[in-house]
Each structure stands twice: as structure tokens, then as C-alpha cells.
Amino acid sequence: MVVRDVCVVSAVPGRRACRSLVRSALRASLVLLAAGCGGDADSARPQGPPAPVVEVAVVERGRVDEGLSLVGQLEADEVVMLRPETEGVVVEVAFDEGAEVVRGTVLFRLRDDWQRARLREAEAQVALTEQAWRRARTLAGEKILSGAELDQATANRDAARARLDVARIELERMTIRAPFDGVVGTRRVSPGDRVTAATDLVQIDAVATLKLAFPLPEPIVDWVKPGMTLAVSVAPHPGERFPGTVYFVAPALDPRNRQLLLKAHVPNPDRRLRPGLFATVKLDQAEPVEVVVVPESAVVYDPDGTYVWRLGADGAPTRAPVTLGQRTQGRVEVKTGLAAGDRIVSAGTNKVIPGLPVAVAGGDAAGAGS
């Protein structure tokens, strides 16, 4: 097609204007473009995406660890800060810091010269009054002494024996011994220090068995009782669990937090646990129950909640909101949202498109709904 320029003489003399037939040329160009761009309409039709390949699992009932996970603190079975019973001067420290000791082991000795002298005096007095009492009893039998005089001799003997007992106690107090089997800590005094009944000497902790104190929430206080077993884990020994047994259940809840205090004994024969450690407590339920469980890999989390992809009869996945419970060994309890026998996507959840059938790994899209 040829486009000619058309010139028009202006009404004003001496001037000439020329106008191009642009509009006609554009129309002609569009016609030619349309004629040259013809093609197969079917080849331009968009194709749908392929079915995503996923793994599918059947929801089943099973047992998970229905124990409770709580937090508690380990304590020494017995702990005491030793102090002297009387005033004195330390003459000997008879232990090494951090050593294990048994009940009755001597830990400190105080100067006891005066107490030993008093003991010898009391022993002599007892010997004298015993002799006087025997003589008085013989004479009373011969009717030479009256009964009152025999009674006085008997009282003198008993008083002397009592003073001897006091002297022995005073001497014994100058030696400080371990009150039970345990581990001694840092000593607070040195030889030559003057101490009183208020002076701290050393702390001793019984660690062969530890106590574990932990609170229990109000809704589940009915099923706990002494004798229940538990397992303890601590940060210094990740992956390990130490057994224990509940021995105390408080008779009443703490009104401040509505929790019930429990205490357990945790054997510590190899001394790997230490008082003061925080512990995760797994309290075993008396009677495990069967619940609906799914693989943890099937659970999807987003801001709208927790859900799984449940497959319909046609193999198309739909979102099924779920409420989760206990977890164990790659499985998780589903409290609400699923039933045994449901088919769910167990792997490849990130590939799922709502409403689009999926292809089961090792099968096809049709097999997902069979």
C-alpha cells in the first residue's frame, strides 16, 4: 500500500500547509500486522502445572509418652552448715575441702585442756563418792548408820556421776564431727581462730541421693501419688536421663500459684548430679493411653495456626487445622482435627497447592485418592 502526501492550498495567500494521512496509514499497518501474525490457537492455550510429588501417610492410633515435662531443682538430701556448740580456739582442721566423709568423721578439734582437767576432777569425785556409798551401805546393814545417812551417800554418788557425764559432754563438744555421710565444702576457719556458737565452720551436703523439688499444675494433681517414677535430665549431661521416685506430695496447693509441690529422690551413686542444678522432669503417667498420632514432618505451622494437608477421595489436599499434644521419636499426638484412617501428606508439604491433586511418591495422582 502506498501512502501519498496531500497538499492543501491555504486560504491565506503566500502560505502553504501539508497534512499527512497518518490515521489511514496506521489503520493499514494494523491490518497487515494482523495478517502476518496468524497461528494455531490451540498451541497458545496455557498448560496446567504437573501434580506435585509428595509422600502420604495414613493416620493411626498409637502410644506416645504421656508423661509430663516439668522443671525442678536438685537439692542435697541433707545439708547443714556446721557450727561449734561452745566457744573455743581451733587447733586442728582434720579434713580436705571437697572430700567425702562418713558420719562421725572428725572435722575440727578445739583446744580442750580445761575440759580434760574437769573430766579428771569429775572422775575422781565419782570414785570418792562410790567408795563412801559402799561403806555407808555396809554400815547401814549392820544398823550402825541410819537410813537417812545411806540416802545422803547415795545422792552424793549420783550427783558425782552426773557431773562426770557433764564433763564428758563438754569435752566431746570440743571435737566437731560429720553428722551424716556427705561431701564437705569450703572451710571457713583456720587453726588458731577463736570461734563461738555462731561461727560458720564448713557446710556438708549428703549427695549419694539427691532430692528433687518441683511444682505440679492444678488441673492434673489428681493422678499423682507417692511411688510414681520419673526421669531427670540436666544441662551438663544432654541426652541422658536419671531415674527417680516421688516420695512426697504436698497435702495442699500453694494458694499463691495454685500449684502442688512434689519431691522425689534421685539416686546419685557416681556423683554426676550436683545440688542446685535445674532439671527437666519427665513424670510418667500411671496408665498410658492410645491416641491419634502423625509424623512430625506432616505438621505445618504458619501465622494462622497449625495444620496438616488431608487428602480427599479425589486425591486433592485440603487444609485440616489440628491441635497437638505430646511428642516422641518423630511422632506427635493430634488431639483434634484428624481421625484414624485419614490420609495426609507426610513429606513435601511445601509443594502442595490447595485443591490440586498430588502424585504419591512411587505412584500417581489417581493413586492418592484410592
C-alpha positions in Angstrom: 0.0 0.0 0.0 1.3 3.5 -1.0 0.6 6.5 1.2 0.6 9.8 -0.6 1.0 13.2 0.9 -1.9 15.5 0.1 -1.1 19.2 -0.1 -3.8 21.8 0.5 -3.5 25.5 -0.5 -4.1 27.7 2.4 -6.7 30.4 2.3 -4.0 32.8 3.3 -2.0 33.9 0.3 1.7 33.1 0.3 1.4 30.2 2.8 1.1 26.5 2.2 0.2 23.7 4.6 0.6 20.0 4.1 -1.1 17.3 6.1 -0.2 13.6 6.1 -2.8 10.9 6.1 -1.4 9.3 9.4 -4.6 7.9 10.5 -5.1 5.9 7.3 -1.6 4.7 7.4 -1.9 3.4 10.9 -5.1 1.5 10.1 -3.4 -0.1 7.1 -0.4 -1.1 9.2 -2.6 -2.8 11.8 -4.4 -4.8 9.0 -1.0 -6.0 7.7 0.2 -6.9 11.2 -2.9 -9.0 11.8 -2.5 -10.8 8.6 1.1 -11.7 9.3 0.6 -13.0 12.9 -1.9 -15.7 12.3 -1.2 -19.1 14.1 -2.6 -22.2 15.8 -4.9 -21.1 18.7 -4.5 -24.5 20.4 -0.7 -24.1 20.8 -1.2 -20.8 22.7 -3.5 -22.3 25.2 -1.8 -22.4 28.7 -0.9 -25.8 30.1 -1.6 -26.7 33.8 1.2 -27.4 36.3 2.2 -31.0 36.9 0.9 -32.7 40.0 3.4 -32.3 42.9 5.1 -35.5 44.1 4.7 -36.0 47.9 4.7 -38.8 50.5 1.5 -39.8 52.0 0.8 -41.4 55.4 -2.3 -42.9 57.0 -3.3 -41.5 60.4 -3.2 -44.2 63.0 -3.7 -44.6 66.7 -0.7 -45.3 68.9 1.0 -44.6 72.2 3.2 -41.6 72.8 4.9 -40.7 76.1 2.1 -39.3 78.1 4.4 -38.1 80.8 4.5 -34.5 81.9 7.5 -32.3 81.3 8.1 -30.1 84.3 11.0 -28.0 85.7 12.5 -28.5 89.2 15.7 -28.1 91.1 18.0 -30.7 92.6 18.9 -30.4 96.3 21.1 -32.3 98.6 19.3 -35.0 100.6 20.6 -33.4 103.7 22.6 -30.2 104.1 23.9 -28.4 107.1 26.3 -25.6 108.0 28.4 -26.9 110.9 28.9 -24.6 113.9 30.6 -25.3 117.3 28.4 -26.0 120.3 30.7 -23.9 122.5 33.3 -21.2 122.4 36.9 -22.2 121.8 40.1 -22.0 119.7 40.6 -24.2 116.6 43.7 -26.4 117.0 43.2 -28.8 114.1 41.3 -28.9 110.8 41.1 -32.7 110.1 39.7 -32.8 106.5 40.4 -31.8 102.9 38.0 -29.5 101.3 35.6 -31.3 98.9 36.3 -34.7 100.4 33.7 -37.3 101.0 33.3 -38.2 104.7 31.2 -40.6 106.6 29.1 -40.0 109.7 31.3 -39.5 112.8 34.4 -38.4 110.9 36.4 -35.8 112.9 36.4 -32.4 111.1 37.7 -29.9 113.7 39.3 -30.0 117.1 39.1 -27.2 119.6 41.5 -26.6 122.5 40.3 -28.9 125.3 42.9 -28.7 128.1 40.4 -27.2 130.5 37.7 -29.7 129.7 40.0 -32.7 130.1 41.0 -31.3 133.6 37.4 -31.0 134.5 36.8 -34.6 133.4 39.6 -35.9 135.6 38.2 -34.0 138.5 34.8 -35.4 137.9 36.2 -39.0 137.7 38.0 -38.6 141.0 34.9 -37.3 142.6 32.9 -40.2 141.4 35.5 -42.7 142.7 35.3 -41.0 146.1 31.5 -41.0 146.4 31.3 -44.6 145.2 33.6 -45.6 148.0 31.6 -43.6 150.5 28.4 -45.1 149.3 29.7 -48.7 149.6 30.9 -48.0 153.1 27.6 -46.5 154.1 25.6 -49.4 152.7 27.7 -51.8 154.7 27.3 -49.8 157.9 23.6 -49.4 157.3 23.3 -53.2 157.0 24.9 -53.5 160.4 22.5 -50.9 161.8 25.4 -48.5 162.5 24.2 -45.9 160.0 20.6 -44.7 159.7 18.7 -44.9 156.5 18.9 -41.2 156.1 22.7 -41.3 156.1 22.6 -44.0 153.4 20.3 -41.9 151.3 22.7 -39.0 151.5 25.6 -41.2 150.4 23.6 -42.4 147.5 22.6 -38.9 146.5 26.3 -37.8 146.6 27.3 -40.7 144.4 24.5 -40.0 141.8 25.4 -36.2 141.7 29.1 -37.1 141.1 28.1 -39.4 138.3 26.0 -36.6 136.7 28.9 -34.2 137.0 31.1 -36.8 135.3 28.6 -37.0 132.4 28.6 -33.2 132.0 32.4 -33.2 131.9 32.4 -35.8 129.2 29.9 -33.8 127.1 31.9 -30.7 127.5 35.0 -32.5 126.3 33.1 -34.1 123.4 31.9 -30.7 122.3 35.5 -29.7 121.6 35.5 -32.1 118.7 33.3 -31.4 115.7 32.3 -34.5 113.7 30.3 -35.1 110.5 26.6 -35.6 111.4 26.0 -37.8 108.3 27.7 -39.2 105.2 28.4 -36.4 102.7 30.8 -34.0 101.0 32.4 -31.2 102.9 32.7 -27.8 101.2 35.0 -24.8 101.8 36.2 -24.4 105.4 35.5 -21.0 106.9 38.2 -21.1 109.7 41.8 -21.9 110.2 43.8 -23.3 113.2 44.2 -20.5 115.8 40.8 -18.9 115.1 38.6 -18.3 118.1 35.1 -19.5 117.4 31.7 -19.2 119.1 28.4 -21.0 118.7 27.5 -18.6 115.9 30.7 -19.2 113.8 30.3 -21.0 110.5 32.8 -23.8 110.2 32.0 -25.8 107.0 29.0 -26.9 105.0 28.4 -30.6 104.4 26.0 -32.0 101.8 24.6 -35.5 101.5 24.8 -36.2 97.8 24.6 -40.0 97.4 20.9 -39.4 96.9 19.5 -36.0 95.9 16.1 -34.5 96.4 14.2 -33.0 93.6 11.5 -30.4 94.3 9.1 -29.3 91.6 5.6 -27.9 91.3 2.7 -29.6 89.6 -0.1 -27.6 87.8 -3.5 -27.7 89.4 -5.5 -29.5 86.6 -3.5 -32.7 86.9 -3.0 -33.0 90.7 -5.4 -35.9 91.0 -3.3 -38.6 89.3 0.0 -38.0 91.2 0.9 -40.1 94.2 4.0 -41.2 96.1 5.9 -44.0 94.4 5.4 -42.7 90.9 8.6 -42.9 88.7 10.2 -40.1 86.8 13.2 -39.3 84.8 15.5 -36.2 85.2 17.7 -34.5 82.6 20.2 -31.7 83.3 22.2 -29.4 81.0 25.7 -30.8 81.9 24.6 -34.2 80.6 22.5 -33.7 77.5 20.7 -36.8 76.2 21.0 -38.6 79.5 18.1 -39.4 81.8 18.4 -40.2 85.5 15.7 -42.2 87.3 13.9 -41.1 90.4 10.8 -41.8 92.6 8.3 -39.4 94.1 8.2 -39.7 97.9 6.3 -36.6 98.9 3.1 -35.0 97.6 2.1 -31.8 99.5 -1.3 -32.1 101.2 -2.5 -28.7 99.8 -1.9 -26.5 96.8 0.1 -23.3 97.2 -2.5 -20.5 97.2 -0.1 -18.1 95.5 0.3 -20.0 92.3 -2.3 -22.8 92.5 0.4 -25.5 92.2 1.2 -28.6 94.2 4.7 -29.2 95.5 6.2 -32.7 94.8 9.5 -34.1 96.0 11.4 -37.1 94.6 14.6 -39.0 95.5 17.1 -39.3 92.7 20.0 -41.8 93.3 23.4 -40.3 92.6 25.9 -43.1 93.1 28.5 -41.8 90.7 28.1 -38.2 91.9 27.4 -36.9 88.3 24.5 -34.8 89.6 25.0 -31.8 91.8 22.8 -29.9 94.2 21.5 -26.6 92.7 21.2 -27.9 89.2 17.9 -27.1 87.4 16.4 -30.2 86.0 13.8 -31.1 83.4 11.4 -33.6 85.0 9.5 -36.2 83.0 6.8 -37.6 85.2 5.5 -40.9 84.0 1.7 -41.3 83.8 0.4 -44.4 85.6 -1.6 -45.8 82.7 -0.5 -44.8 79.1 -3.4 -44.4 76.6 -3.7 -44.8 72.8 -4.1 -41.5 70.9 -4.1 -40.3 67.3 -0.5 -39.8 66.1 1.0 -38.5 62.9 4.6 -38.0 61.7 6.0 -34.6 62.9 7.0 -33.9 59.3 3.3 -33.7 58.4 2.6 -30.8 60.6 2.7 -27.3 59.1 3.0 -24.1 61.1 2.0 -20.6 59.9 0.6 -17.4 61.5 -2.9 -18.7 61.1 -2.2 -21.8 63.2 -1.1 -25.4 63.0 -2.5 -27.8 60.3 -1.9 -30.8 58.0 -2.8 -31.5 54.4 -5.6 -34.1 54.4 -6.3 -35.8 51.1 -9.8 -36.2 49.8 -11.2 -39.1 47.8 -10.1 -37.4 44.6 -6.5 -37.0 45.9 -6.9 -33.3 46.3 -5.4 -31.9 49.6 -7.3 -29.6 51.9 -6.1 -27.8 55.0 -7.0 -29.5 58.2 -6.3 -27.5 61.4 -5.1 -29.6 64.3 -4.4 -29.3 68.0 -1.1 -31.1 69.1 -0.2 -32.9 72.2 2.8 -34.9 73.3 5.8 -35.7 71.1 8.0 -38.8 71.0 10.5 -40.2 68.5 9.4 -38.3 65.4 5.7 -38.6 66.1 3.2 -36.2 67.6 -0.2 -36.6 69.2 -3.1 -34.9 67.4 -5.8 -34.1 69.9 -8.3 -32.6 67.5 -8.7 -32.3 63.7 -8.0 -35.8 62.5 -9.3 -39.3 62.8 -7.6 -42.7 62.4 -7.6 -43.7 58.8 -7.3 -40.2 57.3 -4.7 -39.8 54.6 -2.3 -36.9 55.0 0.8 -35.5 53.3 3.7 -36.6 55.4 6.6 -35.2 53.3 6.7 -32.5 50.7 4.1 -30.2 52.3 5.8 -27.2 50.8 4.9 -28.4 47.3 1.1 -28.7 48.0 -1.3 -26.4 46.2 -4.8 -26.4 47.8 -7.3 -28.3 45.6 -4.7 -29.6 43.1 -4.3 -33.4 43.2 -1.0 -34.7 44.3 1.2 -37.5 43.0 2.2 -40.1 45.6 5.9 -40.9 45.5 6.1 -44.2 43.7 2.6 -43.9 42.4 0.5 -41.2 40.6 -2.2 -38.6 41.2 -5.0 -41.0 40.9 -3.4 -43.3 43.5 -3.6 -40.6 46.1 -7.3 -41.0 46.3 -7.5 -44.7 46.2 
